[in-house]
Amino acid sequence: MLMFFFALLFASFISFLCRRFSESSDKGWFRSLFVHKVDARKDAHSNLLSKKETSNLYKIQFHNVKPECLDEYNNLEAEVQRRLHQDQDFPCEVVGSWNIWYGEQDQAVHLWRYRGGYPALTDCLQKLRVNKEYLEFRKERAKMLISRQNQLLLEFSFWNEPLPRKGPNLYELRTYNLKPGTMLEWGNRWARAIKHRQENNEAVGGFFSQIGDLYVVHHLWAYESLQSREETRNSAWQKEGWDVNVYYTGKTSPATIML
Amino acid sequence: MRQTVDALCVTLEMLFRLCRSGALSPPGGQRRSLSVFPKRKMATGVLQRIRGGFTPAKSRALSAGNLSLWVRGFSASNSRNREDSWFRSLFVRKVDPRKDAHSTLLTKNEESNLYKIQFHNVKPECLDDYNKLCEDVLPSIHADKYYPCELVGTWNTWYGEQDQAVHLWRYRGGYPALTEVMNKLRQNKEFTAYRKERGKMLLSRRNQLLLEFSFWNEPMPREGPNIYELRSYQLRPGTMIEWGNYWARAIRYRQRNREAVGGFFSQIGDLYMVHHLWAYKDLLSREATRNAVWQQEGWHEVVYYTVPLIQHMDSRIMIPTKASPLQ
């Protein structure tokens, strides 16, 4: 009995020491013993992580605009997006369209929603291919762009669906490049964490990429001002459980872009 | 009594692992450790078996099957990129040191096909002109028997990095064929003019020389209309053979809808890069095909073991241009 007690004490002491070591050093060898284990995946991310009832597909576009053409570009895009958004013939909606304020400047970000998934996307594409006005617009736009990239995204099931908002707000797009294989773990942690971030209606949408750069997650937040962003984010730390979320997810590489 | 055995097991397990590290270093060579997803169930299962049997834990654990379970059960989470360390190496799967070059071990030995992939970032306003130019020049080089090279496919990216053209060439005959083509094209005035024209339309370009994996299909011309997906994986250095081993088994799960076109690994350019080229009818059938694979027995294991080998991955959806043999 006594021997058992001492062995238990010894083991718990060692594990306590190791957790301390693991917290302080980033690449300690002890650490490998005491991290939580991840189970094997059994299904595709799109089945496990996104909303099942709806089949919304999102497309995010990053357009690097020539600095001298930014205003002209904005006018042109606004006009075209308004028409596409309202026209019932095209099964797509503009969720949001921004210019970057802090971060990579002279970049425009557009977020589209296709209700109906890939068929809606293909439908939209085919219709636009034969639309002369749209082709003209693309030609005009191409002269103003340096480069562009896009990604097709799905929304996380536990995040709010991005709905129109009254302004004025500024938006923060936090983009995370996850280590391959960690998407489920990210999802699990944030499914619990998202409730800590609902105080000021700041959560707009959370997405993970399906096509384009893979293992990329975007979190979209809305704040009234930079100051209120600071306050909101700081107050999250006062909540029980938020620090655990950061601890387990913090080993990815976040890039903050402010819109 | 039972509790004493439990305590004994824990202590013995730690002692045993310490011993094992010394006993299993391969002579010479470099020991590489890899993090893999551990199988928690297996580890606890072994522990319970030992407890239940009341046999000396040490002799039980020494049996080969349990050995690997013990090791795997305590390996690190894959989500961290770590340096090697002797202690850590106890808990990860062992990889045998490589004995030969990738080009001998992984590629088809009967033929000596060399592939070149080009990524051209085109100025957005010049994309149409660029496509037109390539349509004229590229098929003529392909068809001309004087140049021992073939165009496998030429695409524009649709989703991913946009305004990018991707060209894939095959050189039957390996490096000698490549050098021959290069020398001949240097003399060709039309080609030089094409390059000058093209240069005005490009923002940047990069290329890689690739070899094909022996277990993948050889890319053959296809009837369209298809969309193509190029999945590019940046592997952790040293993991190419393991990648090859898993995919040699996995590739048969992905032959249902003839979606596998070609699989390549880089030799020159960005190293430890793997490209998998897939063809689908459209995005929806791509989704359906990829989801259906998860229903097959063994697929999740492939994902489980190959994902930790990846440093970075991206995927682009590409549309073939008119000149492409792969439509």
Interface residues (C-beta under 8 A of the other chain):
Chain A: M1 M3 F4 A7 L8 A11 K27 W29 F30 R31 S32 L33 V35 H36 K37 V38 D39 A40 R41 K42 D43 A44 S46 N47 G117 Y118 P119 L121 T122 K139 R141 A142 K143 L145 I146 S147 R148 Q149 N150 Q151 L152 N177 K179 P180 G181 T182 E185 I211 G212 D213 L214 Y215 K251
Chain B: Q3 T4 D6 A7 L8 V10 T11 S35 F37 P38 K39 R40 F74 S75 A76 S77 N78 S79 R80 N81 R82 E83 S85 W86 F87 R88 F91 V92 N121 P124 E125 L127 Y159 G160 E161 Q162 D163 L203 E229 R231 D282 L283 L284 R286 E287 R290 N291 W294 H300 E301 V303 Y304 V307 P308 I310 Q311 H312 M313 D314 S315 R316 I317
